Amino acid sequence: MSTATTAILQDARELEPEIMNLRHALHREPETGLQLPRTQERVLQWLEPIGYEITLGTDLTSVTAVLRGGASNAPAGERPAVLLRGDMDGLPLTEKSGVEFSSRTGDTMHACGHDLHTAMLAGAATLLAERRESLPGDVVLMFQPGEEGWDGASHMVREGVLEASGKKVDAAFGLHVMSAMGSTGVFTAKPGAMMSASDGLFVTVRGAGGHGSAPFAAKDPVTAAAEMVTALQIMVTRQFDIFDPVVISVGVLRAGTVRNIIPETAYFEATIRSFSHAAHEKLQASVPALLQGIALAHGLEVEVQYRTEYPTTINAEAETHFAADAVRELFGTDSFTTMASPLAGSEDFSRVLNEVPGAFVFLSALTPGVDVGAAEYNHSPYARFDDSVLGRGTALYTQLATAKLASLATR
């Protein structure tokens, strides 16, 4: 371990109490969506004394902070630049975790660990500012609202976060804690598809109502909708490669009011997950065509809304190996494992990785002493994330930025 790495670890440990206090304060007052004024205020209170160039979002309460490294003579726009991202929003859940610093709002909770992400990135901001004069380039910190279904990353990309230093960043890294994955403090990632794309399907089948005893005198949308639900599952196994999986799950199915009336309409919604750009593109054509064909066969009409949401989160191979090496340099060889398969959840950090090379890394925040199989998963009102990983996340953010800038400066 180098002297610089040892210093990062030591400084992160010394800062842990302040990082933990920030995390607890954020956890007590979670906010959801694109507007997080209290969270933004706490981030600004942390950043403003340490010399970052700060830009606030227009459509959302984002914070973009740029640190200018002092070891480069190149003008802004010509220096290496690395982006670090931390999302800040909570979820509309009533907390039941039982932690001493539980949410005070009653109807919102940091059930996905974004309070840890924000606190760890703030901690890294301090450590990086202390190393400003040795940095041969610039660091962009992306404090992002609205990850939980609001596509906040897309808003920030549109508002210029990737070019905040004066040029598009050369690499980007994101970190996400998990409450029920792996051993506490261990990091994991994989090159290529890391998380799935996510799309929404909204289908209305229109027929003609009638008496349940005489379906021949009506046009029954219920049986057609039922056939569509089944046909979607068959399509997955017959039109898509099993080694490039697709998942379609119908979560909403509504029709009718009483058992002896054939309704005029039936409605269902589904979530669609895929792991490659090819499968994602094919789904957008195949799904509507299948449903329209079934409706036509029954003499019915169908309205299909296929809404693309988040693309596949794809880690660049070089940056994934770089992140793994950074973890091993800091914490030892046993602190990083390679994921065997991608996660079927989705992430709007994919918007960033679609634009620049980078990597998204998971960090286990499993409560020590709790079996991983018994732990509550992210998004559960009972989810708990252990404070002991705060220093590790802060150190990794710092190491990724400093080491990557050093690497870029020698190219």
Secondary structure, DSSP 8 states (H G I E B T S, - for coil): --HHHHHHHHHHHHHHHHHHHHHHHHHHS---TT--HHHHHHHHHHHGGGT-EEEE-SSS--EEEEEE-SS--S-TTSS-EEEEEEE---BS----S--TT--SSSS-B--SSHHHHHHHHHHHHHHHHHTGGG-SSEEEEEEE--TTTS-HHHHHHHTTGGGTTSS--SEEEEEEEESSSSSTT-EEE-SEEEE-EEEEEEEEEE-B-EETT-GGGSB-HHHHHHHHHHHHHHHHHHHS-TTS-EEEEEEEEEE-SSTTEE-SEEEEEEEEEESSHHHHHHHHHHHHHHHHHHHHHTT-EEEEEEEEEE--EEE-HHHHHHHHHHHHHHH-GGGEEE-SS-BSS--TTHHHHTTS-EEEEEEE---TTS-TTTS--TT-TT----GGGHHHHHHHHHHHHHHHHHHHHT-
